Amino acid sequence: MSQWSVPRCSGCQPVHGENGQQYSKGKRMQNKLLIAGLATTLLCAAGLLSPCSHGQQSQPLSKQFLESKTKAEQGDAAAQNNLGDCYYDGRGAVTDYQEVAKWYRQAADQNDATAQANLAVCYHEGQGVPKDEVEAYAWHNLAVRTSEEAAKHRDALAETLSPKQVAEGKKRTEELRAQIEAKRKRDGK
């Protein structure tokens, strides 16, 4: 998963006066510029304005997003994980943590370890899903078979959990593993 941050438009900076001070209250036009600049910055930070294009995504970015979405909708686990990344990073779409978690979960349910680790982070951070440390532990635990990084995250998380929570996380891991295996058998994979 790429860096967890909200995309920002480099062209959307608040309006400041000399030495970085905001314009004084007595200057109406400058105040209007300040308010407009702050509003634009907030819209960019909220992902409501596309980075640096003020409403236009670049063609390659949109094309990549649409290709990933088509493959993801057809059940391609790698594309589902990539689509989750796109929604997280705002690449080709507005940042949407519920979509992030949805697509990571679909890939994770197909036993994609990268998506399992990504979904664990969603549960750990409460992004797109309710914050749940036990669920985060379980998804990290599933991902450790191919990810040393997931093992580090799981172990660090375990240090913050009670012994009861760790036991619940291990039990949840087995439940998830059984669900994934049953789905794979049902789907003939």
C-alpha positions as CSV (number, residue, x, y, z in Angstrom):
1,M,0.0,0.0,0.0
2,S,1.3,3.4,-0.7
3,Q,1.7,6.2,1.8
4,W,-1.5,6.9,3.8
5,S,-2.1,10.6,3.2
6,V,-4.8,12.8,1.7
7,P,-3.9,14.1,-1.7
8,R,-3.3,17.8,-1.8
9,C,-3.1,20.2,-4.7
10,S,0.2,22.1,-4.7
11,G,-1.6,25.0,-6.3
12,C,-4.0,25.4,-3.5
13,Q,-2.2,27.3,-0.8
14,P,-3.8,29.8,1.6
15,V,-3.2,33.4,0.7
16,H,-0.6,35.1,3.0
17,G,0.9,38.5,3.2
18,E,4.5,39.5,3.7
19,N,6.5,37.3,6.1
20,G,3.8,34.7,6.1
21,Q,1.2,36.9,8.0
22,Q,-2.4,36.7,7.0
23,Y,-3.8,39.9,5.5
24,S,-5.2,42.4,7.9
25,K,-9.0,42.6,8.5
26,G,-9.2,46.1,7.0
27,K,-8.3,45.0,3.5
28,R,-11.5,43.6,2.0
29,M,-10.1,42.3,-1.2
30,Q,-7.2,40.6,0.5
31,N,-9.6,39.1,3.0
32,K,-11.7,37.7,0.2
33,L,-8.6,36.2,-1.4
34,L,-7.7,34.7,2.0
35,I,-11.1,33.1,2.4
36,A,-11.1,31.9,-1.2
37,G,-7.6,30.4,-0.7
38,L,-8.5,28.7,2.5
39,A,-11.7,27.3,1.0
40,T,-9.8,26.0,-2.0
41,T,-7.2,24.4,0.3
42,L,-10.0,22.7,2.3
43,L,-11.6,21.4,-0.8
44,C,-8.3,20.0,-2.0
45,A,-7.6,18.5,1.4
46,A,-11.0,16.9,1.4
47,G,-10.4,15.4,-2.1
48,L,-13.2,17.4,-3.7
49,L,-10.8,19.1,-6.1
50,S,-8.5,17.0,-8.1
51,P,-4.8,17.5,-7.4
52,C,-3.3,20.4,-9.4
53,S,-5.8,20.1,-12.3
54,H,-8.7,21.8,-10.4
55,G,-11.4,19.3,-11.5
56,Q,-9.6,17.4,-14.3
57,Q,-7.8,14.1,-13.8
58,S,-5.0,13.3,-16.2
59,Q,-6.0,10.9,-19.0
60,P,-3.4,8.2,-18.1
61,L,-4.6,8.3,-14.5
62,S,-8.2,8.0,-15.4
63,K,-7.5,5.3,-17.9
64,Q,-5.5,3.3,-15.4
65,F,-8.3,3.7,-12.8
66,L,-10.9,2.5,-15.3
67,E,-8.9,-0.5,-16.4
68,S,-8.3,-1.5,-12.8
69,K,-12.0,-1.0,-12.0
70,T,-13.0,-3.2,-14.9
71,K,-10.7,-6.0,-13.9
72,A,-11.6,-5.7,-10.3
73,E,-15.3,-6.0,-11.1
74,Q,-14.5,-9.2,-13.0
75,G,-12.9,-10.6,-9.8
76,D,-9.2,-10.0,-10.4
77,A,-7.7,-9.9,-6.8
78,A,-4.6,-7.9,-7.8
79,A,-6.8,-5.4,-9.6
80,Q,-9.1,-5.2,-6.6
81,N,-6.2,-4.4,-4.3
82,N,-4.9,-1.8,-6.8
83,L,-8.3,-0.2,-7.0
84,G,-8.3,0.0,-3.2
85,D,-5.0,1.8,-3.5
86,C,-6.4,4.2,-6.1
87,Y,-9.3,5.1,-3.9
88,Y,-7.0,5.6,-1.0
89,D,-4.5,7.8,-2.8
90,G,-7.0,9.6,-4.9
91,R,-5.5,8.3,-8.2
92,G,-8.3,8.5,-10.8
93,A,-11.0,8.9,-8.1
94,V,-11.8,11.0,-5.1
95,T,-10.4,9.5,-1.9
96,D,-13.1,7.2,-0.4
97,Y,-12.1,5.0,2.6
98,Q,-15.3,2.9,2.3
99,E,-14.4,2.0,-1.2
100,V,-10.8,1.4,-0.1
101,A,-12.0,-1.1,2.5
102,K,-14.5,-2.7,0.1
103,W,-12.0,-3.4,-2.6
104,Y,-9.3,-4.6,-0.2
105,R,-11.8,-6.9,1.4
106,Q,-12.8,-8.4,-1.9
107,A,-9.2,-9.1,-2.7
108,A,-8.4,-10.3,0.8
109,D,-11.3,-12.8,0.6
110,Q,-9.5,-14.3,-2.4
111,N,-6.4,-14.9,-0.2
112,D,-4.4,-11.9,-1.6
113,A,-1.9,-11.3,1.2
114,T,-1.1,-7.7,0.2
115,A,-4.8,-6.9,0.4
116,Q,-5.1,-8.7,3.7
117,A,-2.3,-6.5,5.1
118,N,-3.9,-3.4,3.7
119,L,-7.3,-4.3,5.1
120,A,-5.6,-4.8,8.5
121,V,-4.4,-1.2,8.3
122,C,-7.9,-0.1,7.6
123,Y,-9.2,-1.8,10.7
124,H,-6.2,-0.5,12.8
125,E,-6.9,3.1,11.6
126,G,-10.6,2.9,11.4
127,Q,-10.6,4.0,7.8
128,G,-13.7,2.8,5.9
129,V,-14.5,0.3,8.6
130,P,-15.0,0.6,12.3
131,K,-11.7,0.7,14.2
132,D,-11.1,-2.9,15.5
133,E,-7.7,-3.9,16.8
134,V,-8.7,-7.6,17.0
135,E,-9.8,-7.7,13.4
136,A,-6.6,-5.8,12.4
137,Y,-4.6,-8.5,14.2
138,A,-6.5,-11.3,12.4
139,W,-5.9,-9.8,9.0
140,H,-2.2,-9.2,9.6
141,N,-2.0,-12.7,10.9
142,L,-3.4,-14.0,7.6
143,A,-1.0,-11.9,5.6
144,V,2.2,-13.1,7.4
145,R,2.6,-16.1,5.2
146,T,4.1,-13.9,2.4
147,S,4.8,-10.6,4.2
148,E,7.5,-10.0,6.7
149,E,6.1,-6.5,7.1
150,A,2.7,-7.9,8.1
151,A,4.4,-10.0,10.7
152,K,6.1,-6.9,12.2
153,H,2.8,-5.0,12.3
154,R,1.0,-8.0,13.8
155,D,3.7,-8.4,16.5
156,A,3.7,-4.6,17.3
157,L,-0.1,-4.7,17.5
158,A,0.0,-7.7,19.8
159,E,2.1,-5.8,22.3
160,T,-0.7,-3.3,22.7
161,L,-3.4,-5.9,23.1
162,S,-4.5,-7.9,26.1
163,P,-3.8,-11.6,26.1
164,K,-7.6,-12.1,25.7
165,Q,-7.6,-9.8,22.6
166,V,-4.7,-11.7,21.1
167,A,-6.5,-15.0,21.7
168,E,-9.6,-13.5,20.0
169,G,-7.5,-12.3,17.1
170,K,-6.0,-15.8,16.6
171,K,-9.5,-17.3,16.8
172,R,-10.7,-14.7,14.2
173,T,-7.8,-15.6,12.0
174,E,-8.9,-19.2,11.9
175,E,-12.5,-18.2,11.2
176,L,-11.4,-16.0,8.3
177,R,-9.0,-18.7,7.0
178,A,-11.9,-21.2,7.0
179,Q,-14.2,-18.7,5.2
180,I,-11.6,-18.0,2.6
181,E,-10.9,-21.7,2.0
182,A,-14.6,-22.5,1.7
183,K,-15.1,-19.7,-0.8
184,R,-12.1,-20.9,-2.8
185,K,-13.5,-24.4,-2.9
186,R,-17.0,-23.1,-3.8
187,D,-15.5,-21.0,-6.6
188,G,-13.3,-23.9,-7.9
189,K,-10.0,-22.1,-7.2
